Amino acid sequence: MNKKTAEGILESLAWMGFPLDMLVKRIREEPDESERKRILEYLKPIVSAQTDLMFLLAKEYPDLNPIGDGEERYYQYKLKYQTVEFPAKRMSSEDVESAKKAGIEAAEEIRQEMKDE
């Protein structure tokens, strides 16, 4: 993949974070916990694809890694698309580790489910 394409993907991933945050917020408003969990299951493939794309960018272009050398660029893209309800925030190291772990776990669950089918 060429660098311009990779940069466009990174910007798109930064933008995607906001609607996904809004979607999760709306789902969490569901009072029934089992229903909330059922609905959140549908997000796993989206989160997995987003994580996989970030890992691909990081591998091919370390300077675009949103949790590494490309953190500032990713943050600048987020600033571009922020809203009052979802302002751009820098991730703490705990947030980064939590996001990595959640993304890896979700991706692995999906891969396992696909393997079992």
C-alpha positions as CSV (number, residue, x, y, z in Angstrom):
1,M,0.0,0.0,0.0
2,N,1.3,3.4,-0.8
3,K,1.8,6.1,1.9
4,K,-1.0,8.3,0.7
5,T,-3.5,5.5,0.9
6,A,-2.2,4.6,4.4
7,E,-2.5,8.1,5.6
8,G,-6.1,8.2,4.3
9,I,-6.9,5.0,6.1
10,L,-5.5,6.4,9.3
11,E,-7.6,9.6,9.0
12,S,-10.7,7.4,8.3
13,L,-10.0,5.3,11.4
14,A,-9.7,8.4,13.5
15,W,-13.1,9.6,12.1
16,M,-14.6,6.2,12.7
17,G,-13.9,6.3,16.4
18,F,-16.5,9.0,17.0
19,P,-19.5,7.2,15.4
20,L,-18.5,4.0,17.1
21,D,-18.3,5.8,20.5
22,M,-21.8,7.2,19.9
23,L,-23.0,3.7,18.9
24,V,-21.6,2.2,22.1
25,K,-23.1,5.0,24.2
26,R,-26.5,4.3,22.7
27,I,-26.2,0.6,23.2
28,R,-25.2,1.1,26.9
29,E,-28.5,2.9,27.4
30,E,-30.3,-0.4,26.9
31,P,-31.5,-1.3,30.4
32,D,-31.5,-5.1,29.9
33,E,-28.0,-6.4,30.4
34,S,-28.4,-9.5,28.3
35,E,-29.8,-7.6,25.5
36,R,-27.0,-5.0,25.7
37,K,-24.4,-7.8,25.5
38,R,-26.2,-9.4,22.6
39,I,-26.2,-6.1,20.7
40,L,-22.5,-5.4,21.5
41,E,-21.6,-8.8,20.0
42,Y,-22.5,-7.3,16.6
43,L,-19.8,-4.6,17.1
44,K,-17.0,-7.2,17.4
45,P,-16.3,-7.6,13.6
46,I,-16.2,-3.8,13.2
47,V,-13.8,-3.3,16.1
48,S,-11.7,-6.3,14.9
49,A,-11.5,-4.8,11.4
50,Q,-10.5,-1.4,12.8
51,T,-7.8,-3.0,15.0
52,D,-6.5,-5.1,12.1
53,L,-6.2,-2.0,9.9
54,M,-4.3,-0.2,12.6
55,F,-1.9,-3.1,13.0
56,L,-1.4,-3.2,9.2
57,L,-0.6,0.5,9.1
58,A,1.8,0.1,12.1
59,K,3.6,-2.7,10.4
60,E,4.0,-1.1,7.0
61,Y,4.4,2.5,8.3
62,P,5.6,2.8,11.9
63,D,5.2,6.5,11.7
64,L,1.5,6.0,11.2
65,N,1.1,3.8,14.3
66,P,-1.7,5.5,16.3
67,I,-0.4,4.1,19.5
68,G,3.3,4.7,18.7
69,D,5.1,7.1,16.4
70,G,1.9,8.2,14.7
71,E,0.1,9.1,17.9
72,E,0.3,12.9,17.3
73,R,-0.9,12.6,13.7
74,Y,-3.8,10.4,14.8
75,Y,-4.7,12.8,17.5
76,Q,-4.7,15.7,15.0
77,Y,-7.1,13.8,12.8
78,K,-9.3,13.2,15.8
79,L,-9.3,16.9,16.5
80,K,-10.4,17.6,13.0
81,Y,-13.6,15.4,13.5
82,Q,-14.3,16.0,17.1
83,T,-17.8,17.0,18.3
84,V,-19.0,18.7,21.5
85,E,-20.4,15.3,22.6
86,F,-17.2,13.4,21.7
87,P,-14.2,15.6,22.1
88,A,-10.8,14.3,20.9
89,K,-8.8,13.1,23.9
90,R,-5.3,11.8,24.1
91,M,-5.1,8.2,25.3
92,S,-3.4,7.5,28.6
93,S,-1.0,4.6,28.6
94,E,-3.6,2.6,30.5
95,D,-6.2,3.4,27.8
96,V,-3.7,2.3,25.1
97,E,-3.0,-1.0,26.8
98,S,-6.7,-1.6,27.4
99,A,-7.6,-0.8,23.8
100,K,-4.8,-3.1,22.5
101,K,-6.0,-6.0,24.8
102,A,-9.7,-5.5,23.9
103,G,-8.9,-5.3,20.2
104,I,-6.7,-8.4,20.2
105,E,-9.3,-10.4,22.3
106,A,-12.2,-9.4,20.0
107,A,-10.2,-10.3,16.9
108,E,-9.2,-13.6,18.4
109,E,-12.8,-14.4,19.4
110,I,-14.0,-13.7,15.9
111,R,-11.3,-15.8,14.3
112,Q,-12.2,-18.6,16.6
113,E,-15.9,-18.4,15.8
114,M,-15.1,-18.4,12.1
115,K,-12.9,-21.4,12.5
116,D,-15.6,-23.2,14.4
117,E,-18.2,-22.6,11.7
